[in-house]
């Protein structure tokens, strides 16, 4: 396989949301300068049947982190310190000033006022007014951070590269290092309740706690592929996505993980489910996959883009957003499916 073919299925040493970083864009440029074949050009969107629309944004940078409280209010993050906010489902996006120019990769809100975001060089930003103002919190580290999750107003977790794992029990006034001596990049963190939490990492590593993070242990996943994002719909049922087309599912609270057939070998950056049956996965080459049967089968949707899709968030079975490189935000009101034309009733 040549370097260009390998590019779509390569393993990562960090989270996929880092694809917006200047280093990654430089790497892409270098590959093309070396003489790789040109990417196939997408036809004009007017010539494509797609269930996804492009939303206009007031920035020209790549986007990654995404979080919606409901079908109207949401935030996305990106390169150059970008945080965008919408109050009307993305019909309009407005810039929120962050006071930084580093890549912001992940964002999380507990309610419409209280939120946090993390990014490169140990950045942790915090807001108490819905993002009208953002201020820094001292992470105590200089390494790049990859994801953030809060259980409640006091207790939160942050993952990072080279084994960095941070926690707070006072809303971020103080962050302290947690976990063991692992040097693996930890790509994301999620809790299903205050005690049970999960951290997907490099090389098929999956960290698990059942005592609120006091101790972390490894859970077997049956793969050496990089694990990037994890999503649970309840205590028992969840999915992990990762490199080389990886999708794993558990139905026993993470004791066992079963691979699902995605039909692709590209990187998957994010996953979103609204119930045990309906979910979406996004990744390289404009890929969006949908399932209606809990992942027993996955169907690729036509997006009309070849951009690297980095984040996905659905609020119900029909309404969802996807972020990607080159200021990409896609929106659907049909679950990503092409809307069918109403059948005209026969004339009487």
C-alpha positions, 0 to 999 in steps of 0.5 A: 500500500502506498503512502496515500492509500495508507493515509486513510487507514493509518493509526494515530498517536493522538485523538482524531480531533487533533486532525485540525492541528497545524502539524497535521495539516502540514503533514497532509500538505507534505504528502501531496507535495511528494506527488500523491495522486489527487483526491477524487473531486466531489461533484457539485452538491446540487448534483448529489442526493444527500440528507446532510446540509452545510451550515455556514460558519464565521471562521475559516479553520478546521472544527472538531469538538461538538456538544449540544444541550438540545436541538437549538443550543450547541457549541463546536470547537476548533483550531486557533482557539475557536469556540462557536455557539448557536442558539437556533440549531446552527442556522447562525453560529457566533464566535465566543472569545476564548483568549487563546489561539491554541487548538481546542479539541473538546467541550462539555456543558453541564447546563446552559451556563456551566461549561469547560473546554480543553486543548493543546499545551495543557489548556483548560477553559471555563465559563459560567455564563454560557460562553459569553466569557471564557477564563483559564483554569490551571491544569498544571501540565503543558502536554496536549489534552484530548477530552473533558467530561464532568459528572456534576458541578464539582467532579470532572475528568480530563484526558491527554497525551503521554498518560496525562489524566487529570481530575477535579473535585471542586469544579476545576479550581484545582486539577490534580494528576490521577491514574498510574504511570501509563505513557499511552495517549488517552483519547477520551473519557466518559462516565455512566454514573459517578462510580463507573468510568471509561477511557479509550486509549492507544493500542486497544487499551481501555481503562475502567474504574468502578470507584469514581476514579480512585483506581483504574484497571485495564479491560480486554478489548480483543484488539490492538487498534487505537481506541478513540471515542466511547459512547454508552446509552445506559449502564450496559450498552455502549460502543467504541470506535477507532482506527482502521474501521473499528467499531466495538459493542458491549451489552454487559457493561464493558465486560466483553466487547464484540467487533461490528462490521463497518465495511470500511478501513478508515479512521473513525473519529466519533460516535453518537447514539440516541437509543440502543438501536439508532446511532452514527459514526463519522470519520475519514473521507467524509464517512458517515455510517448509520445503524438502526439495529444497534450496529448489527448492520451499518449503512454508509450515508452520502454526505457530499464531502470528502473532508475528514469528519471529526465529531458527531452529535444527535439529539434524537433520531432525526436531528444531528450535526457533524464537524470536520476539517475546513470549517465543515459543519453538516446538519440533518433533520432526516437522520442523514437519510435522503428525504423521499419525495411525497407520492402524489395521490392519484387523481379521482 
